[in-house]
């Protein structure tokens, strides 16, 4: 799922570039989303194990 979402975000960003003074970027956002997805999957797995 993340691969598709990351791709969609990058496509959107190509059409809607951030201002030069904007902190971070699309790659940072995609990395954050991937990290969040991994943490959510780990938490779900732990809950299912209990």
C-alpha positions, 0 to 999 in steps of 0.5 A: 500500500505504501508504494502506491501512496508514495507514488501518488504523493510524488506524482502530485508533488511533480505537478505542485512543487513546494516553495523554495523556502518550504522545509522538508520535501516530498521525499521526507514526507514519503519517508515519514509515511513509510516509517508510520506504516511500519510502526503501525504494522508492528503494533498491529502484529503485537496486538494480534499476538496477545 
